[in-house]
Amino acid sequence: MYTEFYGLKEKPFSLLPDPAFLYMSEKHRMAFALLEYGLTNQAGFTVVTGGIGTGKTTLLRHLLNHMEQEFTVGMITNTHRSFGELLQWVLLAFDIDPSGKGKVELYQAFVDFMIREYAAKRRTVLIVDEAQNMSAETLEELRMLSNINADKDQVLQVILVGQQELRDTLRRPDMVQFVQRIAVDYNLVPLTEAETLAYIRHRVEVAGGAADLFTEGACRAVHEFSGGVPRIINLLCDTALVYGFAEQRRQLDEALVHDVARDKQAGGLFPAAGGNVAGAAEPDAAQDAVPQLSEVVAGPAKK
C-alpha cells in the first residue's frame, strides 16, 4: 500500500518476528552475547526474560540463524497452562514420535536420542519460548530431565525464554534447586528514547527507505507513546506510514504520530508500555528495577 510511495522494498514495521530487521541495542547485544556464551560454555540452563513485545522471539530467531551444525535443536513454542505431558512435547520438538509410549518409555526414548547425538559429537539444545506458561512442577520435571550428563560434558542444554512471570515462578522457595542450575540469565527492558530513534531509522533503512522518513520529533513521540517497547513501536510506525500515505506526506512528523496515538487510544485497545491496554493499571515497578535471578539465589556465575 505505502511501500512504493516511500520507496520501500517491504514493510519495515511488521509485527512478525523477523531477524533480518533485528536492531541490536546495547540490551539486545548483551542478551545475544549471553545466549551464545551459554551455548559455547555448555550452560545447563539459560534464562532470558522480558516484557511483552521487547524482542525476545526475534532474538531467538537470530540465534537459530547463527548456530553451528554441532547443535541439534528442538524448540517448544506453544506452552500453555494445560501443557500436558512434558516428555511428549520434548520428543515432538526433536521429531521423535511419542505415540504409544508410557512415561518410562518416553524418558528412555529421549535418553537414547541424547546418547546417540552425543556419540555423533552433537550437542542437544532444547529451547522453550513463552516459558512463563510452564508451571513450577513442569519446570522441576525439566530440571530432572537435565540430570543426564556424560563425564564433564552437558548432554542436554536448555534455553528458557519468557515474560516476567517466569522470573516470578523461579523466585519461589521451592525452585532453589532449579535456580542453582541457571548459569546465564538476562532480563530485557524497553528501549531508551535514543535507542527508539535508532531502532526506527534502522528498520526503515533495512527496508530500503530514507533514514529521515520519521523526523526526530516523530521518533520522540513514538517513544513517548510506546514506552520503548519494540512491538508497540512497530504498531505506531506502521499506522503512521498508512496515515502519511493517505495524506501524501513525504516525511512523517510529531503531529502525525500524535494523531495516530490519539485515534488508537480512542478505540480503547491500544496497548500501553508494558503490555497493558491503554487505560489499564500499570505495573508497580519498572522493568529495569527487576533484579537478576543470580541476585536472588546464589548460583553459577554468568560469565
KOLBA-926527 format. One line per field, with one value per residue: y, x, z of N, C-alpha, C in turn; residue number from 1. Coordinates in Angstrom, 2 decimals. Last residue first. Layout:
<recs>
npy: (Y  ...)
npx: (X  ...)
npz: (Z  ...)
capy: (Y  ...)
capx: (X  ...)
capz: (Z  ...)
cpy: (Y  ...)
cpx: (X  ...)
cpz: (Z  ...)
n: (NUM  ...)
</recs>
This chain:
<recs>
npy: (-15.23  -15.77  -18.48  -20.40  -18.68  -17.44  -15.83  -13.14  -12.60  -14.31  -13.11  -9.53  -7.41  -4.82  -2.33  -2.30  -2.22  -0.47  -1.46  -1.84  -1.56  0.20  -0.64  0.74  2.72  0.57  -2.66  -3.49  -3.76  -1.90  0.87  -0.10  -0.92  0.16  -0.03  2.36  4.20  6.27  5.33  5.73  8.50  9.24  8.07  9.57  12.18  11.90  11.49  14.03  15.65  14.79  13.51  12.02  13.01  13.15  12.57  11.84  10.98  8.26  8.12  8.73  6.57  4.51  5.31  4.99  2.22  1.66  2.98  1.58  -1.04  -0.69  0.10  -2.23  -3.85  -2.48  -0.03  2.61  3.70  4.60  7.34  8.16  7.11  8.69  11.17  10.79  10.47  13.02  14.51  13.52  12.11  9.36  9.42  9.50  7.33  6.03  2.40  -0.30  -1.70  -0.74  1.85  1.28  0.14  2.34  4.23  2.90  2.62  5.26  5.99  4.17  5.01  7.44  6.50  2.94  -0.01  -2.27  -5.10  -8.48  -10.06  -13.17  -15.71  -18.73  -21.01  -22.50  -24.18  -22.74  -22.87  -25.50  -25.26  -23.32  -23.48  -23.07  -20.28  -18.64  -17.55  -18.69  -17.18  -14.72  -15.34  -15.74  -13.26  -11.79  -14.22  -16.15  -18.91  -21.13  -23.66  -26.32  -29.10  -32.29  -32.98  -31.44  -33.25  -34.72  -37.56  -36.61  -36.48  -35.90  -34.05  -32.89  -33.80  -32.24  -29.87  -30.59  -30.81  -28.14  -27.16  -28.40  -27.14  -24.53  -24.43  -22.25  -19.73  -18.71  -19.48  -18.64  -21.31  -23.35  -25.45  -27.74  -29.22  -31.48  -31.62  -34.23  -36.50  -38.84  -39.23  -37.38  -38.58  -40.88  -39.72  -38.58  -40.95  -42.21  -40.29  -40.53  -43.14  -43.00  -41.37  -43.00  -45.18  -43.98  -43.23  -45.12  -44.67  -44.05  -41.45  -39.82  -39.65  -36.88  -34.24  -32.71  -32.01  -34.46  -34.70  -32.58  -33.39  -35.69  -34.63  -33.20  -33.51  -30.29  -27.57  -25.66  -23.24  -23.61  -23.32  -23.42  -23.91  -25.64  -27.11  -28.52  -28.95  -29.93  -28.43  -28.25  -26.26  -23.19  -20.48  -18.34  -18.71  -18.82  -16.09  -15.01  -16.17  -14.90  -12.29  -12.59  -13.19  -10.72  -8.11  -7.08  -8.04  -8.08  -8.06  -10.88  -13.24  -16.10  -18.49  -21.62  -24.44  -25.40  -24.28  -24.63  -22.49  -21.98  -21.31  -19.07  -17.31  -16.83  -15.51  -13.33  -12.02  -11.38  -9.57  -7.58  -6.76  -5.79  -3.57  -1.99  -3.24  -4.30  -4.97  -7.16  -7.77  -10.44  -11.73  -10.92  -11.58  -9.34  -6.80  -4.67  -2.30  -2.06  -3.88  -3.45  -1.48  1.87  4.38  5.36  4.22  1.48  1.12  1.42  -1.20)
npx: (29.35  27.59  28.20  25.61  24.00  22.04  19.12  19.05  20.92  20.36  18.21  18.39  15.60  13.94  14.00  13.26  10.49  9.17  6.28  3.55  2.08  -1.09  -4.40  -5.52  -5.16  -4.27  -3.38  0.03  2.66  4.55  2.73  -0.55  -2.31  -5.54  -8.21  -9.65  -9.91  -8.37  -5.85  -5.83  -5.98  -3.61  -1.65  -2.04  -1.52  1.14  2.24  1.77  3.41  6.00  5.94  7.24  7.35  5.57  2.12  -0.46  -2.31  -1.91  0.75  0.41  -1.16  0.71  2.72  1.41  1.22  3.93  4.43  2.79  3.83  6.52  6.21  5.19  7.47  9.46  8.85  9.07  6.64  4.96  4.74  7.45  8.39  6.92  8.03  10.61  10.01  9.08  11.40  12.97  10.81  11.07  12.91  15.65  16.57  14.49  14.33  14.92  14.62  16.78  15.79  13.76  15.26  16.87  15.02  14.00  16.36  17.09  14.85  15.21  17.60  16.78  14.93  15.53  13.45  12.70  14.83  15.49  17.54  19.27  21.56  23.30  23.02  20.94  20.86  19.71  17.05  16.40  16.62  14.61  11.90  10.55  10.38  10.28  11.50  10.37  8.02  9.11  10.22  7.82  6.60  7.92  8.21  10.97  12.92  15.45  17.35  19.40  21.30  22.48  25.11  27.93  30.86  32.41  30.47  27.45  24.24  21.03  19.38  17.33  15.04  14.87  14.09  11.58  10.28  10.31  8.55  6.22  5.91  5.51  4.27  4.72  4.48  6.95  8.00  8.02  10.14  12.72  14.99  17.51  20.13  22.75  25.62  27.37  28.95  27.66  27.23  25.19  23.13  22.78  21.99  19.55  18.07  18.00  16.45  14.04  13.31  13.05  10.76  8.88  8.89  7.82  5.27  4.54  3.64  1.99  3.94  6.11  8.63  10.69  11.42  11.98  9.48  8.47  9.87  8.67  6.02  6.33  7.34  5.13  1.76  0.19  -0.57  -2.49  -1.12  1.31  3.60  4.62  7.22  10.15  12.62  15.87  18.88  22.08  25.12  27.01  26.53  25.86  23.55  22.32  19.62  19.11  19.42  17.25  15.20  15.67  15.04  12.34  11.54  12.14  11.17  9.24  6.61  6.30  9.55  11.72  14.44  16.28  18.42  19.88  21.32  23.98  26.31  28.52  29.73  28.16  25.64  26.28  27.23  24.88  23.47  25.14  24.85  22.13  22.11  23.79  22.29  20.03  21.14  22.04  20.26  20.12  17.22  16.29  15.41  15.89  14.23  11.03  8.05  5.50  4.69  6.68  7.89  8.58  7.55  9.92  11.25  10.07  9.26  6.85  5.19  5.57  4.36  1.71  0.83)
npz: (33.79  35.84  38.17  39.77  42.55  45.07  44.30  43.50  41.67  39.68  38.47  38.75  39.71  38.06  37.15  34.57  34.75  37.62  39.50  39.18  35.89  35.44  34.49  31.34  29.49  26.91  28.11  28.82  27.99  28.51  27.25  25.99  23.10  22.37  22.60  22.50  20.50  21.41  20.86  18.09  17.93  19.27  17.64  15.27  16.16  16.92  14.41  13.32  14.89  14.20  10.76  7.91  4.51  2.48  2.52  1.67  3.41  3.18  4.03  6.73  7.58  7.11  8.84  11.27  11.39  11.77  14.20  16.04  15.81  16.49  19.16  20.16  19.93  21.53  23.85  24.58  25.15  23.20  23.44  23.40  21.00  19.24  19.84  18.87  16.18  15.57  15.99  13.92  11.36  9.28  7.21  7.34  5.87  3.32  2.75  2.84  5.13  6.51  7.04  8.89  10.95  11.74  12.59  14.86  16.42  16.93  18.51  20.61  21.71  22.78  24.69  25.23  25.13  27.94  28.86  29.51  31.72  31.89  32.97  33.16  34.70  36.85  38.97  40.97  40.23  41.11  43.86  44.39  44.25  46.59  46.75  43.55  41.39  39.18  38.97  38.24  35.80  34.40  34.38  32.41  29.70  28.28  27.52  28.28  27.03  28.04  26.98  27.70  28.37  29.16  30.17  31.79  31.64  30.72  32.37  33.13  34.23  32.92  34.05  36.30  35.04  34.13  36.53  37.23  35.30  36.19  38.67  37.97  34.55  31.82  30.82  30.43  28.03  25.37  24.23  24.89  23.35  23.92  22.29  22.27  20.20  18.62  18.37  18.29  20.94  21.30  19.89  21.43  23.83  23.10  22.51  25.00  26.36  24.96  25.56  28.32  28.53  27.29  29.03  31.30  30.35  27.31  23.90  21.78  20.38  19.97  17.61  17.40  16.79  18.96  19.83  20.63  23.06  24.48  24.61  26.20  28.58  29.66  29.19  29.64  29.69  30.41  30.05  27.41  24.65  21.96  21.34  21.58  19.59  19.43  17.66  17.88  16.89  14.97  13.21  15.09  14.73  13.58  13.56  16.29  16.93  15.59  17.04  19.53  18.86  18.42  21.04  22.36  22.09  23.73  23.89  27.36  29.03  29.63  29.97  29.57  30.91  30.53  32.07  31.62  29.25  27.48  26.31  24.06  25.20  26.78  24.81  23.39  25.44  25.85  23.41  23.51  25.66  24.59  22.39  23.68  25.01  22.91  20.03  17.10  15.49  12.96  10.49  10.25  12.07  12.73  14.09  12.89  12.52  10.43  9.48  6.82  4.03  1.34  -0.02  -0.42  -1.31  -0.51  -2.45  -2.06  0.50  1.03  0.00)
capy: (-15.15  -15.54  -17.15  -20.28  -19.81  -17.59  -17.08  -13.65  -11.72  -14.61  -14.28  -10.77  -7.95  -6.25  -2.45  -2.28  -3.49  -0.50  -1.16  -1.00  -2.30  -0.02  -0.35  -0.30  2.94  1.95  -1.86  -3.20  -4.76  -2.97  0.28  0.84  -1.42  0.44  -1.29  1.62  2.90  6.47  5.37  4.37  7.69  9.70  7.61  8.11  11.84  12.22  10.41  12.86  15.86  14.55  14.36  11.88  12.84  12.51  13.23  12.10  12.44  8.79  7.81  9.58  7.92  4.48  5.24  6.33  3.00  1.11  3.42  3.01  -0.78  -1.17  0.99  -1.07  -4.25  -2.62  -1.46  1.94  3.33  3.16  6.55  8.61  6.60  7.24  10.93  11.07  9.35  11.87  14.76  13.26  13.17  9.84  9.32  10.60  7.29  7.10  3.77  0.44  -1.86  -2.14  1.67  1.97  -0.68  1.07  4.50  3.29  1.45  4.41  6.72  4.14  3.70  7.44  7.38  4.34  0.87  -1.46  -3.98  -7.43  -9.51  -11.76  -15.13  -17.44  -20.42  -21.46  -24.76  -23.01  -21.62  -25.15  -26.21  -23.04  -23.54  -24.47  -21.00  -19.37  -16.99  -19.17  -18.61  -14.82  -14.99  -16.84  -14.31  -11.58  -12.93  -15.87  -17.52  -20.73  -22.20  -25.80  -27.70  -31.50  -33.65  -31.27  -32.59  -33.28  -37.06  -37.56  -35.89  -36.84  -34.68  -32.43  -34.33  -33.66  -29.95  -30.25  -32.02  -29.09  -26.71  -28.75  -28.60  -24.87  -24.44  -23.55  -20.51  -18.24  -20.41  -18.40  -19.94  -23.20  -24.06  -27.56  -27.96  -31.34  -31.27  -33.14  -35.21  -38.23  -40.12  -37.17  -37.27  -41.00  -40.50  -37.72  -39.93  -42.88  -40.58  -39.28  -42.76  -43.80  -40.94  -41.67  -45.37  -44.57  -42.22  -44.67  -44.85  -45.43  -42.19  -40.26  -39.99  -38.26  -35.12  -33.32  -30.93  -33.87  -35.64  -32.59  -32.17  -35.80  -35.50  -32.52  -34.30  -31.73  -28.01  -27.09  -23.76  -23.03  -23.68  -23.29  -22.52  -25.68  -25.87  -28.74  -28.05  -30.44  -28.43  -29.21  -27.55  -24.10  -21.66  -18.26  -18.47  -20.04  -17.10  -14.59  -16.48  -16.36  -12.61  -12.17  -14.22  -11.99  -8.66  -6.50  -7.21  -8.41  -7.74  -9.50  -12.77  -14.72  -17.87  -20.21  -23.64  -26.30  -23.94  -25.75  -22.99  -22.32  -22.44  -20.25  -17.79  -17.52  -16.73  -14.30  -12.48  -12.32  -10.79  -8.29  -7.30  -6.98  -4.63  -2.49  -2.24  -4.73  -3.85  -7.04  -6.40  -9.57  -11.43  -11.10  -11.56  -10.69  -7.30  -5.82  -2.42  -2.07  -3.16  -4.21  -2.81  0.75  3.77  5.74  5.67  2.11  0.81  2.62  0.00)
capx: (30.39  27.06  28.47  26.83  24.17  23.42  19.67  18.09  20.94  21.56  17.97  18.70  16.94  13.87  14.28  14.69  11.15  9.72  7.71  4.01  2.81  0.31  -3.44  -5.44  -6.19  -4.31  -4.20  -1.34  1.71  4.45  4.03  0.41  -1.50  -4.13  -7.47  -9.62  -10.53  -9.82  -6.29  -5.75  -7.03  -4.92  -1.81  -2.16  -2.83  0.14  2.31  1.13  1.96  5.47  6.37  6.28  8.05  6.84  3.25  0.60  -2.20  -3.24  0.43  1.23  -1.70  -0.59  3.02  1.82  -0.01  3.24  5.11  2.62  2.40  6.15  6.86  4.29  6.24  9.57  8.57  10.27  7.47  5.27  3.51  6.55  8.92  6.73  6.62  10.41  10.61  8.18  10.23  13.37  11.62  10.45  11.49  14.91  16.72  15.37  13.83  15.28  13.54  16.81  16.92  13.43  14.27  17.47  15.83  13.12  15.57  17.99  15.16  13.98  17.55  17.82  14.49  15.55  14.47  12.40  13.94  15.39  16.19  19.25  20.21  23.19  24.36  20.93  21.32  21.14  17.77  16.37  17.48  16.02  12.61  10.72  11.32  9.60  11.86  11.70  7.95  8.33  11.11  8.79  6.02  8.28  7.87  9.59  12.64  14.08  17.20  18.03  21.27  21.31  24.45  26.50  30.05  32.38  31.75  28.48  25.50  21.87  20.36  18.67  15.39  15.19  15.37  12.61  10.43  11.07  9.95  6.76  6.05  6.71  4.11  5.02  3.26  6.23  8.16  6.83  9.68  11.30  14.59  16.05  19.68  21.30  25.03  26.41  29.59  27.93  28.20  26.48  23.63  23.17  23.23  20.65  18.30  18.67  17.82  14.78  13.47  14.13  12.03  9.16  9.35  9.16  6.22  4.29  4.69  2.01  2.69  5.85  7.22  10.61  10.86  13.12  10.40  7.97  10.13  10.11  6.35  5.76  8.18  6.33  2.96  0.17  0.52  -2.84  -1.35  0.11  3.29  3.18  6.76  8.76  12.01  14.43  17.98  20.78  23.97  27.27  25.92  26.71  24.05  23.77  20.27  18.97  20.33  18.60  15.33  15.81  16.41  13.20  11.41  12.73  12.06  10.58  7.00  5.66  8.14  11.46  13.08  16.14  17.10  20.00  20.12  22.83  25.46  27.72  30.31  29.57  25.80  25.67  28.13  25.99  22.92  24.97  26.19  22.62  21.31  24.16  23.64  19.90  20.48  23.01  20.52  20.92  18.08  16.68  15.19  16.54  15.61  11.89  9.47  6.08  4.62  5.80  7.43  9.66  7.09  8.95  11.21  10.44  10.46  8.01  5.16  6.05  5.77  2.55  0.00)
capz: (32.75  34.50  37.65  38.94  41.64  44.60  44.82  44.45  42.83  40.43  39.31  38.08  39.89  38.39  38.58  34.78  34.44  36.26  39.40  40.28  36.91  35.10  35.56  32.35  30.48  27.38  27.20  29.25  27.54  29.49  27.57  26.58  24.22  22.13  22.52  23.76  20.29  21.40  22.25  18.63  17.32  19.76  19.02  15.28  15.59  17.95  15.39  12.73  14.92  15.55  11.86  9.00  5.78  2.18  3.17  0.69  3.28  2.91  2.64  5.88  7.66  6.43  7.41  10.84  11.21  10.61  12.97  15.82  15.60  15.15  18.20  20.10  19.23  20.07  23.59  24.10  26.29  23.21  23.47  24.46  22.28  19.23  20.12  20.30  16.92  15.41  16.82  15.30  11.94  10.51  6.88  7.96  7.33  3.77  2.80  1.64  4.15  6.10  6.12  7.63  10.24  11.31  11.40  13.76  16.02  16.14  17.28  19.81  21.05  21.74  23.61  25.63  24.57  26.75  29.20  28.50  31.61  31.50  32.91  32.49  34.56  35.81  37.69  41.09  40.02  39.68  43.14  44.66  42.98  46.18  47.61  44.61  42.70  39.57  39.31  39.47  36.90  34.53  35.22  33.81  30.28  28.68  27.17  28.60  27.00  27.97  27.38  27.33  27.25  29.38  29.15  32.06  32.13  30.27  31.93  32.38  35.12  32.58  32.74  36.47  35.77  33.16  35.71  38.05  35.29  34.87  38.61  38.73  36.00  32.42  30.95  31.62  29.15  26.20  24.15  25.23  23.54  23.95  22.89  22.23  21.49  18.51  18.67  16.98  20.27  21.96  19.46  20.02  23.79  23.52  21.49  23.89  26.80  24.92  24.16  27.76  29.11  26.76  27.65  31.36  30.81  28.67  24.91  22.28  20.46  21.33  17.77  17.87  15.74  18.26  19.46  19.39  21.96  24.23  23.90  24.85  27.75  29.18  29.45  29.48  28.82  30.32  31.40  27.99  26.03  22.26  21.26  22.01  20.06  19.48  18.38  17.47  17.79  16.05  12.91  14.32  15.45  13.75  12.27  15.48  17.49  15.22  15.61  19.40  19.29  17.31  20.00  22.79  21.06  23.84  22.74  26.09  28.88  29.20  30.18  29.08  31.03  30.22  31.83  31.74  30.39  27.94  27.55  23.89  24.28  27.38  25.87  22.73  24.82  26.93  23.83  22.50  25.73  25.80  22.19  22.84  25.77  23.90  21.05  18.23  15.88  14.37  10.93  9.27  12.47  11.57  14.49  12.92  13.89  10.59  10.86  7.81  5.22  2.11  -0.64  0.44  -1.86  0.28  -2.26  -3.30  0.26  1.12  0.00)
cpy: (-16.02  -15.63  -17.02  -18.88  -19.65  -18.83  -17.25  -14.92  -12.24  -13.70  -14.59  -11.94  -9.22  -6.81  -3.91  -2.30  -3.46  -1.80  -1.25  -0.59  -1.33  -0.85  -0.68  0.06  1.89  2.15  -0.46  -2.45  -4.50  -3.99  -0.76  0.12  -0.39  -0.02  -1.08  0.33  2.02  5.15  5.54  4.32  6.27  8.81  8.00  7.59  10.34  11.91  10.64  11.70  14.65  14.66  14.02  12.63  12.86  12.27  12.46  12.90  12.85  10.30  8.39  9.36  8.85  5.88  5.20  6.36  4.42  1.91  2.90  3.45  0.70  -0.84  0.60  -0.01  -3.07  -2.97  -1.67  0.45  2.58  2.73  5.04  7.70  6.96  6.63  9.43  10.80  9.54  10.69  13.61  13.48  12.80  10.94  9.76  10.58  8.36  7.14  4.77  1.88  -1.04  -2.40  0.23  1.75  -0.04  0.27  3.23  3.50  1.76  3.18  5.86  4.85  3.57  6.11  7.38  5.19  2.27  -0.54  -3.14  -6.35  -8.33  -11.32  -13.66  -16.96  -19.02  -20.79  -23.70  -23.69  -21.83  -23.91  -25.90  -23.98  -23.28  -24.61  -22.44  -20.15  -17.72  -18.62  -19.11  -16.28  -15.09  -16.57  -15.50  -12.68  -12.91  -14.49  -17.22  -19.24  -21.89  -24.26  -27.15  -30.08  -32.85  -31.85  -32.53  -32.53  -35.56  -36.97  -36.99  -36.12  -35.63  -33.09  -33.98  -34.28  -31.40  -30.32  -31.81  -30.40  -27.66  -28.33  -29.04  -26.36  -24.77  -23.44  -21.87  -19.03  -19.96  -19.33  -19.83  -21.71  -24.01  -26.10  -27.90  -30.08  -30.99  -32.89  -34.02  -36.85  -39.57  -38.02  -37.00  -39.69  -40.65  -38.45  -39.05  -41.89  -41.22  -39.47  -41.46  -43.43  -41.69  -41.18  -44.03  -44.73  -42.75  -43.72  -44.35  -45.69  -43.62  -41.19  -40.51  -38.57  -36.60  -34.35  -31.45  -32.75  -35.07  -33.51  -32.12  -34.58  -35.65  -33.38  -33.65  -32.36  -29.52  -27.78  -25.23  -23.74  -22.98  -23.78  -22.34  -24.23  -26.09  -27.51  -28.51  -29.73  -29.08  -29.30  -28.58  -25.45  -22.58  -19.46  -18.48  -19.90  -18.38  -15.60  -16.12  -16.76  -14.10  -12.49  -13.87  -13.03  -9.98  -7.13  -6.61  -7.46  -8.14  -9.29  -11.33  -14.34  -16.44  -19.62  -22.19  -25.59  -24.89  -25.44  -24.03  -22.98  -22.92  -21.48  -19.06  -18.09  -17.54  -15.60  -13.53  -12.88  -11.83  -9.61  -8.10  -7.60  -5.92  -3.65  -2.83  -3.54  -4.26  -5.86  -6.17  -8.10  -10.53  -10.73  -11.91  -10.61  -8.71  -6.28  -3.53  -2.36  -3.20  -3.38  -3.70  -0.57  2.61  5.08  6.15  3.63  1.51  2.37  1.26)
cpx: (31.57  28.13  27.95  26.98  25.45  23.53  21.07  18.59  19.99  21.70  19.16  18.47  17.13  15.27  14.26  15.04  12.61  10.45  8.16  5.46  3.34  0.97  -2.04  -4.38  -6.19  -5.48  -4.30  -2.07  0.29  3.39  3.85  1.71  -0.52  -3.30  -5.98  -8.85  -10.51  -10.56  -7.80  -6.22  -7.02  -6.04  -3.18  -2.44  -3.07  -1.26  1.30  1.12  1.21  3.96  5.66  6.78  7.02  7.65  4.53  1.75  -1.09  -3.21  -0.93  0.94  -0.92  -1.21  1.72  2.13  0.32  1.96  4.41  3.21  2.16  4.70  6.46  4.88  5.27  8.26  8.55  10.09  8.73  6.02  3.77  5.33  7.98  7.23  6.32  8.96  10.45  8.70  9.24  12.20  12.00  11.35  10.64  13.43  15.87  15.38  14.87  14.82  13.79  15.75  17.02  14.54  13.87  16.47  16.47  13.92  14.70  17.26  16.04  14.20  16.30  17.80  15.49  15.06  14.39  13.55  13.72  14.41  16.20  17.80  20.29  21.75  24.31  22.30  21.45  21.72  19.27  17.23  17.54  16.94  14.12  11.46  11.57  10.61  11.17  12.13  9.29  8.24  10.39  9.75  6.96  7.75  8.21  9.42  11.19  13.92  15.73  18.07  19.87  21.46  23.25  25.78  28.58  31.48  31.62  29.83  26.46  23.11  21.31  19.76  16.82  15.64  15.81  13.99  11.51  11.29  10.82  8.22  6.65  6.97  5.44  4.90  3.47  4.94  7.45  6.83  8.36  10.96  13.09  15.75  18.15  20.88  23.54  25.80  28.68  28.55  28.59  27.58  25.01  23.75  23.72  21.99  19.49  19.00  18.60  16.23  14.28  14.38  13.20  10.52  9.67  9.74  7.65  5.38  4.22  3.04  2.92  4.65  6.96  9.15  10.92  12.67  11.60  8.88  9.66  10.45  7.85  6.11  7.64  7.13  4.19  1.52  0.53  -1.84  -1.74  -0.16  2.03  2.84  5.32  8.27  10.54  13.79  16.53  19.74  22.76  26.11  26.14  26.00  24.83  24.36  21.79  19.68  20.30  19.62  16.74  16.00  16.67  14.65  12.27  12.70  12.69  11.59  8.38  6.16  7.61  9.97  12.95  14.67  17.16  18.59  20.50  21.53  24.27  26.95  29.43  30.15  27.25  25.82  27.58  26.97  24.03  24.36  26.07  23.99  21.81  23.41  24.08  21.27  20.40  22.42  21.56  21.20  18.80  17.62  15.65  16.42  16.35  13.32  10.38  7.56  5.18  5.81  6.38  9.21  8.16  8.53  10.18  10.34  10.98  9.32  6.41  6.15  6.32  3.99  0.87)
cpz: (33.15  33.44  36.24  38.39  40.86  43.75  44.24  45.12  43.91  41.65  40.19  39.04  39.08  38.55  39.00  36.27  34.79  36.03  37.96  40.11  37.97  36.19  35.12  33.36  31.57  28.33  27.78  28.14  27.98  29.13  28.66  26.85  24.71  23.32  22.31  23.74  21.52  21.21  22.35  20.08  17.88  19.22  19.58  16.68  15.64  17.44  16.51  13.72  14.36  15.59  13.17  10.22  6.90  3.46  2.88  1.28  2.32  2.69  2.26  4.41  6.72  6.42  6.59  9.35  10.75  10.33  11.73  14.48  15.28  14.83  16.78  19.18  19.11  19.35  22.07  23.85  25.88  24.46  23.56  24.58  23.43  20.54  20.16  20.71  18.42  16.22  16.76  16.26  13.38  11.08  8.08  7.59  8.01  5.30  3.29  1.62  2.88  5.02  5.64  6.61  8.91  10.48  10.85  12.48  14.80  15.61  16.36  18.47  20.18  20.98  22.45  24.46  25.17  26.34  27.94  28.95  30.64  31.35  32.59  32.57  33.98  35.77  36.60  39.86  40.11  39.43  41.66  43.88  43.15  44.85  47.16  45.45  43.86  40.93  39.83  39.92  38.24  35.68  35.39  34.73  31.77  29.27  27.53  28.30  27.23  27.99  27.13  27.86  26.76  28.17  29.56  31.09  32.46  30.63  31.48  31.87  34.40  33.42  32.36  35.15  35.94  33.80  34.65  37.29  36.11  34.76  37.28  38.67  36.67  33.95  31.60  31.85  30.41  27.42  24.92  25.20  23.81  24.25  22.79  22.98  21.34  19.89  18.37  17.12  18.91  21.30  20.06  19.52  22.35  23.48  21.85  22.78  25.67  25.34  24.05  26.29  28.47  27.24  26.98  29.96  30.85  29.11  26.27  23.36  20.95  21.47  19.19  18.17  16.13  17.22  18.69  18.90  20.63  23.07  23.55  24.01  26.33  28.22  28.83  29.77  28.60  29.38  31.40  29.31  26.49  23.66  21.72  22.08  20.40  20.09  18.28  18.32  17.13  17.03  14.01  14.13  14.53  14.51  12.36  14.14  16.65  15.73  15.12  17.94  19.18  17.61  18.78  21.68  21.41  22.88  22.82  25.00  27.51  29.05  29.69  29.25  30.52  30.24  31.56  31.41  30.43  29.22  28.24  25.13  24.23  26.51  26.50  23.76  24.15  26.42  24.92  22.88  24.73  25.92  23.40  22.54  24.96  24.69  22.01  19.16  17.16  14.59  12.36  9.68  11.49  11.95  13.31  13.31  14.01  12.05  11.02  9.23  6.30  3.31  0.04  -0.31  -1.02  -0.18  -1.50  -3.13  -0.98  0.73  0.00)
n: (303  302  301  300  299  298  297  296  295  294  293  292  291  290  289  288  287  286  285  284  283  282  281  280  279  278  277  276  275  274  273  272  271  270  269  268  267  266  265  264  263  262  261  260  259  258  257  256  255  254  253  252  251  250  249  248  247  246  245  244  243  242  241  240  239  238  237  236  235  234  233  232  231  230  229  228  227  226  225  224  223  222  221  220  219  218  217  216  215  214  213  212  211  210  209  208  207  206  205  204  203  202  201  200  199  198  197  196  195  194  193  192  191  190  189  188  187  186  185  184  183  182  181  180  179  178  177  176  175  174  173  172  171  170  169  168  167  166  165  164  163  162  161  160  159  158  157  156  155  154  153  152  151  150  149  148  147  146  145  144  143  142  141  140  139  138  137  136  135  134  133  132  131  130  129  128  127  126  125  124  123  122  121  120  119  118  117  116  115  114  113  112  111  110  109  108  107  106  105  104  103  102  101  100  99  98  97  96  95  94  93  92  91  90  89  88  87  86  85  84  83  82  81  80  79  78  77  76  75  74  73  72  71  70  69  68  67  66  65  64  63  62  61  60  59  58  57  56  55  54  53  52  51  50  49  48  47  46  45  44  43  42  41  40  39  38  37  36  35  34  33  32  31  30  29  28  27  26  25  24  23  22  21  20  19  18  17  16  15  14  13  12  11  10  9  8  7  6  5  4  3  2  1)
</recs>
